Amino acid sequence: MVGAGPTGLTLACDLARRGVAVRIVDRVPEFPHGSRGKGLSQRSLEVFDDLGVVDRLLAFGGTHLPHRKYRGAEVVAEIDPEADRVATPDIPYPTGLMIPQWRVERTLRERLADLGVAVELGAELRAISQDADGVTATVGETRIRARYLVGCDGGRSTVRKAIGLRLHGETPDVQLMAVGDVEVEGLGRDAWHQWLTGDGGIMLCPLPGTDAFQVQASHELGPDGIPLEPTLETFQRTFDRIAGIPGVRLHNLTWRSSYRVNVRMVDRLRVDRVFLAGDAAHVHPIAGGLGMNSGIQDAYNLGWKLGLVLAGKAKPGLLDTYDEERLPTASWLLNITSELLDAVLAAIKESGGGMDAVASQELTQLQLGYRWSRLSRNAASRPNGPQAGDRAPDAPFSGTPKRLFDLFRGPHFTLLGLGERSTAALNDLKTDIVKPYLIGPGGLIDDAGHAAHAYGQDAQILVRPDGYVGLIADAGDTSAVADYLRSL
């Protein structure tokens, strides 16, 4: 992997737990400390549940942060966009998690270290060459030979340029945004404070587990009308101009950046043995906070496929489905984030409007799936429950602390046999990449109430290693699962 942000680290963790030899390099001399992305979606939390780090992240993050909108010192509106979201049997993580990106990266590096892999810093990719058997990457003065290479190195990706791909799209005429991490005197940490007007705006969001706020602000302009570089002085000037509340002082600016809206993506995610993931493949408006999260989903989709191919348990053609599944998702991502940006720009023209204008079920990423994929097969018609390609829902079991996500956790496929008719099919299964469970009377879990509600009854459900339904088959079909696995 080239690039040790959330995308590269997620992929490295997923491969390392499968016993794949992994190297992950990054050209930076030290690990980033800026907040950058500051939220994990509900689906990303499910990914990190599977990777064994969700409890660590929940301990550092926060939920249900109200959006407090002001006109000067007056509070004109306050709303918690996720106020009505509570855990349900099928959705154990009902809200997103507010957490700075550097904390996510540190947690993933710790998990990767547990798996025996360390990030190599100061390691700049200089060249890539490929042949029929592998990839040679020149990193610094060292030549590294690998079976595959994945570029997770951001919007200015060196990997993307090296393989001749470019980002297609547009840069809309939207004003630059200044972003930074500061400490603030005179404001509570109980809300995301927002001042948005026709003359500019500034927002201050407390970062859980730290003393800092992330500041997002319109740029101050110089005498020539050109945006000034963000500094502590310009952030304070913007606050005083837009909010005008005496006694609120910003200090200790530890990170700063400028952001310009881009809506761009590649037209393919793979060139032979080199893949792209995350911002290296698609960049889009920050509205909705889907950037870090979509990169995590890219990595999670690619990890199990690379793992099976490298282990010799799937044909290399399985890797073609990464492009097939994630490229349409990237296109959707650009469309939805552009719509959300428009919604925010319209909302701030009204009193009380703000970032909560982007709140929608799409941001959870729980509704995304791959029904169109060749890996999604409905071999039996069922009136209810998920279809092949849908996210596999969770479900608790009565009388025990176990839940379906406990069965899914790990690098394997999971076969749920719903009802006694599936007993023969489960017993006939001869493979070490699938863990079968009979759900219902006489099975692992006698009381299948919640599972039956989530999945229906009298069927076989094959859940992919990334938590999506791959196959739905009749309970009595003893060959469907084996045929599906052979096709891989």
Secondary structure, 3 states (H helix, E strand, C coil): CECCCHHHHHHHHHHHCCCCCCCCECCCCCCCCCCCCCEECHHHHHHHHHCCCHHHHHHHCECCCCEEEEECCEEEEEECCCCCCCCECCECCCCCEECCHHHHHHHHHHHHHHCCCCCECCCCEEEEEECCCCEEEEECCEEEEECCEEECCCCCCHHHHHCCCCCEEECCCCCCEEEEEEEEECCCCCCEEEEEECCEEEEEEECCCCCCEEEEEECCECCCCCECCCCHHHHHHHHHHHCCCCCCEEEEEEEEEEECCCEEECCCCEECCEEECHHHCEECCCCCCCHHHHHHHHHHHHHHHHHHHHCCCCCHHHHHHHHHHHHHHHHHHHHHHHHHHHHHHHHCCCCCCCHHHHCCHHHHCCCCCCCCCCCCEECCCCCCCCCCCCECCCCECCCCCCEHHHHHCCCCEEEEEECHHHHHHHHHCCCCCEEEEEECCCCCECCCHHHHHHHCCCEEEEECCCCEEEEEEECCCCCHHHHHHHHC
